[in-house]
Amino acid sequence: MLRVEDLNVYYDRLHVLKDINFDVKDGEIYAIIGANGAGKTTLLRSIMGLKEIVSGRIIFKDRDVTSLSAHERARLGISLSFEGGRILRSLSVEDNLKLGAYLVNREKYQEKLDFIYDLFPRLKERRKQIAGSLSGGERQMLSISRALMSEPSLLMLDEPSFGLAPKIVIEIFHVLEKLNKETGLTMLLVEQNVKQALKIASRAMVIEAGYEVTRGTPKDILSNKEVIEAYLG
């Protein structure tokens, strides 16, 4: 589904991502974990086409998309749910979802909307409510849902647990796991919440200061005491 090859990204003179390589298989949840400032968000933004890369390649469905714009990558099936539940706060819940469905034809729109409301019933209850008045957990649900409305092949999630109460985190991760199992949707999950991420991921990579530290199954990572102590806390 996705292959990242020798990716190098800078912010001005700061080398943020350093020769990053990994692949995401069709239908799996792949987790990128590490401490704050490790380069996780930059990695997602680079894959989405929102951050220019200095060198390396991004291959999506056997196509080199490195030179394509974010809009073109979205049309190919890549979608990103931003950190902190970023939404258009002045619009209603349903209007946010409509904007997410700009790639979906009118015949499918209601079907997708019903699917989202079944996934997150709370959003249906608040569909006419101004998005800025939602709770943090509801905003995160809306951010994920808006990304899903474009019918992506690859859903990328940037810190879906950020700033949320533990009960809401468990609820959101349960939905993500259910979505993956029932629809086969491929996900690339960036998280600081190692416990939750490794519960639902089939494979993961740990990065620190822009470098890959290790990769493998959740069992592999959790059995590496040096990695846990040095990078995951």
Secondary structure as the mmCIF struct_conf table of DSSP 4:
data_model
#
loop_
_struct_conf.conf_type_id
_struct_conf.id
_struct_conf.beg_label_comp_id
_struct_conf.beg_label_asym_id
_struct_conf.beg_label_seq_id
_struct_conf.end_label_comp_id
_struct_conf.end_label_asym_id
_struct_conf.end_label_seq_id
STRN STRN1 LEU A 2 TYR A 11
TURN_TY1_P TURN_TY1_P1 ASP A 12 ARG A 13
STRN STRN2 LEU A 14 VAL A 24
TURN_TY1_P TURN_TY1_P2 ASP A 26 GLY A 27
STRN STRN3 ILE A 29 ILE A 33
TURN_TY1_P TURN_TY1_P3 ASN A 36 GLY A 37
BEND BEND1 ALA A 38 GLY A 39
HELX_RH_AL_P HELX_RH_AL_P1 LYS A 40 MET A 48
TURN_TY1_P TURN_TY1_P4 GLY A 49 GLY A 49
BEND BEND2 LEU A 50 LYS A 51
BEND BEND3 VAL A 54 VAL A 54
STRN STRN4 SER A 55 PHE A 60
TURN_TY1_P TURN_TY1_P5 LYS A 61 ASP A 62
STRN STRN5 ARG A 63 ASP A 64
TURN_TY1_P TURN_TY1_P6 THR A 66 SER A 67
BEND BEND4 LEU A 68 LEU A 68
HELX_RH_AL_P HELX_RH_AL_P2 ALA A 70 LEU A 76
TURN_TY1_P TURN_TY1_P7 GLY A 77 GLY A 77
STRN STRN6 ILE A 78 SER A 81
HELX_LH_PP_P HELX_LH_PP_P1 PHE A 82 PHE A 82
TURN_TY1_P TURN_TY1_P8 GLU A 83 GLY A 84
TURN_TY1_P TURN_TY1_P9 ARG A 89 SER A 90
BEND BEND5 LEU A 91 LEU A 91
STRN STRN7 SER A 92 SER A 92
HELX_RH_AL_P HELX_RH_AL_P3 VAL A 93 GLY A 100
TURN_TY1_P TURN_TY1_P10 ALA A 101 LEU A 103
BEND BEND6 VAL A 104 VAL A 104
HELX_RH_AL_P HELX_RH_AL_P4 ARG A 106 LEU A 119
HELX_RH_AL_P HELX_RH_AL_P5 PRO A 121 GLU A 125
TURN_TY1_P TURN_TY1_P11 ARG A 126 LYS A 128
BEND BEND7 GLN A 129 GLN A 129
STRN STRN8 ILE A 130 ILE A 130
HELX_RH_3T_P HELX_RH_3T_P1 ALA A 131 SER A 133
BEND BEND8 LEU A 134 LEU A 134
HELX_RH_AL_P HELX_RH_AL_P6 GLY A 136 LEU A 148
TURN_TY1_P TURN_TY1_P12 MET A 149 SER A 150
BEND BEND9 SER A 153 SER A 153
STRN STRN9 LEU A 154 ASP A 158
TURN_TY1_P TURN_TY1_P13 PRO A 160 GLY A 163
HELX_RH_AL_P HELX_RH_AL_P7 PRO A 166 THR A 183
STRN STRN10 THR A 186 GLU A 191
BEND BEND10 GLN A 192 GLN A 192
HELX_RH_AL_P HELX_RH_AL_P8 VAL A 194 ILE A 200
BEND BEND11 SER A 202 SER A 202
STRN STRN11 ARG A 203 GLU A 208
TURN_TY1_P TURN_TY1_P14 ALA A 209 GLY A 210
STRN STRN12 TYR A 211 GLY A 216
HELX_RH_AL_P HELX_RH_AL_P9 PRO A 218 LEU A 222
TURN_TY1_P TURN_TY1_P15 SER A 223 SER A 223
HELX_RH_AL_P HELX_RH_AL_P10 LYS A 225 VAL A 227
HELX_RH_PI_P HELX_RH_PI_P1 ILE A 228 LEU A 232
#
